[in-house]
């Protein structure tokens, strides 16, 4: 059986030949062949998905396939069950004809690599992640800034420094918006040498460009993308503008629930930065417990691999805060990540040395040094 997906309203990302995937309910079941004529597909239970699967173990929007330079990236849409590569859960990886992924009880594999122009599989760096900061591995791309507009009149501008940027309500998204009208992963921004595209990932109430709903659209200078109540305006820079500015790494603060924030959470690429704002004696037990649970849930996100603990907000932390950090460190280690600490006072260093924790957690004098240890 062959299932074909109808073409999009915007044909600028059509493939010369359809993307063909074999989908089976179990490793030995007869596969169904899905043919997608364009360079992306959403996998899930929703009627709007290009590859629609049955089963309560499949989210309505579970995974996202995106062709990039002739390769197929399979990215989790912050689903409950995740994506399994053999027995390993990964946030994203490259799908080839030699491997397969499991979504719920369904097995998905490529029948052949997509046919695209201008790509050389032999030169493709498979350790490259389009969800991490782009460093020119696949050649130059347009220089783009995104201006965030809100009702208060305060504007902020971010440089688009990933080839693939996820936008949504989940803290794992690079562009993170709150609100019931924003889906966990609402849309994506794809930056390629020939331009910038926005793709609606079946977000709640859709994705709009210049007030018109879109499925996928190539963006031009000054276009405004709307997600829920939030608006983003696209700005293309000249080479001169780019050379005049530093390419600064962005550390993004994550808003934590509750009226009292015991732990400050920030993210930098695939690293979660946790800063206790004081010893547990300063806070109610319930606030400490709620804050610890919130940070643990963040670490469960496929977005985060490594953990930095910044002790710089207080001279000393007692056993309660240290116990929380130990649990977080174990969770990060169980996911295959690394843990480092920074900005400890002399008194705190003595305590951690007595507990022999310095043997487990490398220590750095500053946060910048700690982050560089993950991305030198």
Secondary structure, DSSP 8 states (H G I E B T S, - for coil): -EEE----S-GGGEEEEEEEEEEEESTTS--EEEEEEESEEEEESSTT-SEE--STTS-SS-EEEEEETTEEEEEE-S-SS-EEETTEEESEEEE-TT--EEETTEEEEESS----SS--GGG--TT--TTSB--STT-----EEEEEE-TTS--EEEE--BSEEEEESSTTSSEE--STTS-SS-EEEEEETTEEEEEE-S-TT-EEETTEEESEEE--TT-EEEETTEEEEEEE--HHHHHTS------EEE--SSSS-SEEEEEETTEEEEEE-S-GGGS-HHHHHHHHHHHHHHHTSTT--EEEEE-TT-S---HHHHHHHHHHHHHHHHTT--EEEE---HHHHHHHHHTT-TTTSEEESSHHHHHHTT--
